[in-house]
Amino acid sequence: MADERIIVALDVRTLAEAKALVDQLGDSIIFYKVGMELFYAVGPQIITYLKSKKKKIFLDLKLHDIPNTVAEGLISLMKLGVDIFNVHASGGFTMLNRAAQRVKEEAAKMGIEPPKLIAITVLTSVNADDWAKLGMQMPLEEQVVRLAKMVKEAGLDGVVASPKEAAKIRQACGKDFMIVTPGVRPAGASADDQSRIATPAQALRNGASQLVIGRPIYKADDPRAAAKKILAEIAVVD
Ligand SMILES: O=c1ccn([C@@H]2O[C@H](COP(=O)(O)O)[C@@H](O)[C@H]2O)c(=O)[nH]1
């Protein structure tokens, strides 16, 4: 059975490219992330396609708006039938809490399990300089943990954070809390625009529940071989 801890980011702009990558990766990958680049270009047909292939879907649109707009936006997205979706934690406790409640309420009406709702803490691209320029007083890592605790208290299922913060979040939020980490790079791979990175095995050892990996797979000369190498690396980590 494919390892659901790896979520491949389908960061391409056309349905044809997305289909080609999913075909190439075959049974080795079950979970895909659809983000702004692809969803804004092709819309819900990518969700329909992935579902027809029996794939799981993380719809990464990072909603960030007032509570009513976010909650009702999530309900529209939920109707597409995704497995995970997300909002920005910096939208605040009221927004997060309303979103979590509305998703559960609507799922009950629909007679379905609610999709997992998770929140972005601090983007994995943000570095120390960006952080200082934002005028933040608290060290970045402390802020991530603080946001994770707030997300949990608001009733969401987990967070998106970097693998660097995963251990502290796990300690603060417990074993059942989802910690989804982008910013994952096999040893020696380019960091690209990511700042707070770790290898796949290290991310899991730090407490991540799932890893989002894009360019190290889809930009590889042989994406299937790149995915298989990562799967072999994590196979020895519980
Ligand atoms: O903090 C965040 C939140 C989301 N992402 C997304 O994950 C992938 C990472 O892709 P790579 O090519 O492996 O860097 C991408 O779709 C981002 O939008 C993130 O990187 N950091």
The ligand as an SDF file (V2000), in Angstrom:
LIG
                    3D

 21 22  0  0  0  0  0  0  0  0999 V2000
    4.2800   27.1410    4.5750 O   0  0  0  0  0  0  0  0  0  0  0  0
    4.0390   26.6090    3.4750 C   0  0  0  0  0  0  0  0  0  0  0  0
    2.7680   26.2950    3.0450 C   0  0  0  0  0  0  0  0  0  0  0  0
    2.5740   25.6950    1.8420 C   0  0  0  0  0  0  0  0  0  0  0  0
    3.6090   25.3920    1.0380 N   0  0  0  0  0  0  0  0  0  0  0  0
    3.3510   24.7210   -0.2490 C   0  0  0  0  0  0  0  0  0  0  0  0
    4.0130   23.4470   -0.2710 O   0  0  0  0  0  0  0  0  0  0  0  0
    4.5840   23.1970   -1.5450 C   0  0  0  0  0  0  0  0  0  0  0  0
    6.0620   23.0020   -1.3920 C   0  0  0  0  0  0  0  0  0  0  0  0
    6.6390   22.7980   -2.6470 O   0  0  0  0  0  0  0  0  0  0  0  0
    8.2040   22.5390   -2.8560 P   0  0  0  0  0  0  0  0  0  0  0  0
    8.3540   22.5710   -4.3400 O   0  0  0  0  0  0  0  0  0  0  0  0
    8.4950   21.1790   -2.2650 O   0  0  0  0  0  0  0  0  0  0  0  0
    8.9510   23.6290   -2.1860 O   0  0  0  0  0  0  0  0  0  0  0  0
    4.1950   24.3800   -2.4400 C   0  0  0  0  0  0  0  0  0  0  0  0
    3.0480   23.9970   -3.1690 O   0  0  0  0  0  0  0  0  0  0  0  0
    3.8260   25.4870   -1.4680 C   0  0  0  0  0  0  0  0  0  0  0  0
    2.7770   26.2950   -1.9480 O   0  0  0  0  0  0  0  0  0  0  0  0
    4.8720   25.6960    1.4490 C   0  0  0  0  0  0  0  0  0  0  0  0
    5.8600   25.4530    0.7330 O   0  0  0  0  0  0  0  0  0  0  0  0
    5.0620   26.2860    2.6640 N   0  0  0  0  0  0  0  0  0  0  0  0
  1  2  2  0
  2  3  1  0
  2 21  1  0
  3  4  2  0
  4  5  1  0
  5  6  1  0
  5 19  1  0
  6  7  1  0
  6 17  1  0
  7  8  1  0
  8  9  1  0
  8 15  1  0
  9 10  1  0
 10 11  1  0
 11 12  2  0
 11 13  1  0
 11 14  1  0
 15 16  1  0
 15 17  1  0
 17 18  1  0
 19 20  2  0
 19 21  1  0
M  END
$$$$
